[in-house]
Structures are given as C-alpha cells and as structure tokens.
Amino acid sequence: MKNVLSSNELKRFWDKFTSSYLKTSNSIDSLFTTMCNLTMLEDLNKQVKIKNVLELACGPGKGLIHLANIFQGQNATICGTDLSTKMLDVAYDNLKRRKDINVEYKNFRNSSDSQSNESDRPTFHLYECDNENMDIFHDKNFDVLLSITHSTL
C-alpha cells in the first residue's frame, strides 16, 4: 500500500507538527506502557538478555526513555528511527540528559557503522530515515522490533 503523501511531504508535516505533538502527547507515557507491555519485555530481557532493539518511528523518544530504564546497566544496542529531523532532535536531547547511556545520532544518508558496544550501559543510535527504505539495517539482526503509533490528530 502506497502512502497518500510522499516521504518528503510526510517529513515536512512531522517537522512542522513536532511542537504541537509535544504539547498534546503528555499522556503517551502511560499509553505506551500499556500498549507495549514493557513489563513483558523486561521479564523477557531477564530471561534471555536482549542485545539489540529497533524502534521504528520513535518520535521524540518517549519509548526510548522507557527502554533506557529496562536496559540500564546492560550492554545493549537500541536503535530508533524517524523520518522527522525535529522529532529526532528532541529524542536526542531527551536521551543526552541521561548519564547512564551512550547516544549517537546518524543520518541515513551518511551513516557509518559504529564500533561495538563493550560498555556496561546501553547505547542508543538514532537514525533519520524513511521506514520504507531500511537498507541501512541490511546486515543487522534485532531481538525486538517495536512499532508504536500514536494518533493525536
């Protein structure tokens, strides 16, 4: 199924809508927790030690903050993607406030592979990219894929 809007039109929309989205999305924390059942993810992590997570359309990073709590003190790699530069800027700022994680911000078009995470804290990689074009991950394996959509329109 093809989007009604092109990727560029969607990007312009979300870049423009970021500030409004942030003002209206205060209840998303509890909604995200309920929808995703992070307790189950946390329990699974205790059993099998999840190493690699991908969250598609991560927006301002509220879900990534929850993941930082789950993977605290653990060598894990969490990747977040979004089409909107402004949403990723907010996610980056939110994650950078935490001193217990590593954060890297990449652009799909000029991304290079990072060195492996050998620390005892999670590393977050933020990618600006269209989720219809995920070639950047062609050689990566993920234990968990999250794709949470919130409608505030």
C-alpha positions in Angstrom: 0.0 0.0 0.0 1.4 3.4 -1.0 1.3 6.4 1.3 -1.1 9.1 0.3 1.7 11.6 0.9 5.2 11.2 -0.3 8.1 10.6 2.1 9.2 14.2 1.6 5.6 15.5 2.3 5.4 13.3 5.5 8.8 14.6 6.6 7.7 18.2 6.1 4.5 17.5 8.0 6.2 15.9 11.0 8.9 18.6 11.1 6.2 21.2 11.2 4.0 19.3 13.7 6.7 18.4 16.2 6.0 21.3 18.7 2.2 20.7 18.6 2.7 17.0 19.0 4.9 17.5 22.1 2.2 19.7 23.7 -0.6 17.2 23.2 1.3 13.9 23.9 1.7 14.1 27.7 -0.5 11.0 28.3 1.5 8.9 25.8 3.9 7.6 28.6 1.1 5.6 30.2 -0.4 4.7 26.8 3.0 3.5 25.5 3.5 1.4 28.6 0.1 -0.2 28.3 0.3 -0.8 24.5 3.8 -2.2 24.5 3.5 -4.1 27.8 7.0 -3.2 28.8 6.7 -5.4 31.8 6.7 -8.4 29.5 9.7 -7.0 27.6 11.5 -6.5 30.9 10.7 -10.1 32.0 11.9 -11.4 28.7 15.1 -9.5 29.0 15.8 -11.1 32.4 15.4 -14.5 30.8 17.3 -14.1 27.6 19.3 -10.9 27.9 18.1 -9.0 24.8 21.0 -7.3 23.0 19.5 -5.4 20.0 16.3 -3.5 19.8 14.9 -1.4 16.9 12.1 1.1 17.4 10.5 2.4 14.2 9.1 5.9 14.1 10.4 6.7 17.6 9.3 10.3 17.5 10.5 12.4 20.5 12.0 9.3 22.2 9.5 8.6 25.0 9.6 4.9 24.2 13.4 5.0 24.1 13.5 6.5 27.6 11.5 3.6 28.8 13.9 1.2 27.1 16.8 3.0 28.8 15.3 2.1 32.1 14.8 -1.5 31.1 18.4 -1.9 29.8 20.1 0.2 32.5 23.5 -1.3 33.4 23.4 -3.7 30.4 25.4 -3.9 27.2 22.6 -3.5 24.7 22.1 -1.6 21.4 18.8 0.3 20.9 18.2 1.9 17.5 15.4 4.4 16.9 14.3 5.6 13.5 12.2 8.6 12.5 11.5 10.5 9.3 11.4 13.8 11.1 14.7 15.6 11.9 12.9 17.7 14.6 11.5 14.7 16.3 14.9 13.1 16.4 16.4 16.3 17.7 14.0 16.1 20.7 14.7 12.4 21.2 18.5 13.1 21.1 18.1 15.9 23.7 16.0 13.8 26.0 18.4 10.9 25.8 21.6 13.0 26.2 20.3 14.2 29.6 20.9 10.7 30.9 24.4 10.0 32.0 23.9 6.2 32.2 23.6 5.6 28.4 25.6 6.4 25.2 23.8 8.2 22.4 24.7 8.6 18.7 22.6 10.5 16.1 23.0 9.4 12.5 21.5 10.4 9.2 20.5 7.5 6.9 22.4 9.1 4.0 25.8 9.5 5.7 25.7 6.8 8.4 28.7 4.6 9.1 28.8 1.6 11.3 29.7 2.2 14.9 32.1 0.2 16.9 30.5 -2.5 19.0 29.2 -1.5 22.4 31.6 -3.0 25.0 30.4 -1.0 28.0 28.0 -1.9 30.8 25.4 0.6 29.7 23.1 0.7 26.7 24.0 2.5 23.5 21.3 4.3 21.6 21.6 5.0 17.8 19.1 7.5 16.3 18.6 7.3 12.5 16.9 9.8 10.3 15.4 7.6 7.7 12.2 6.5 5.9 10.8 3.2 7.3 10.1 2.1 3.8 13.8 2.2 3.0 15.6 0.3 5.7 18.7 -0.7 3.7 20.9 0.7 6.5 20.0 -2.3 8.6 20.5 -4.9 5.9 23.3 -6.6 7.8 21.9 -6.1 11.3 19.9 -8.5 13.5 17.4 -7.4 16.1 16.0 -9.4 19.0 13.0 -7.0 19.4 11.2 -4.7 16.9 8.9 -2.0 18.3 6.5 0.0 16.1 4.1 2.1 18.2 1.8 4.6 16.5 0.0 7.3 18.4 -2.6 9.4 16.8 -3.0 12.9 18.3 -4.8 14.4 15.3 
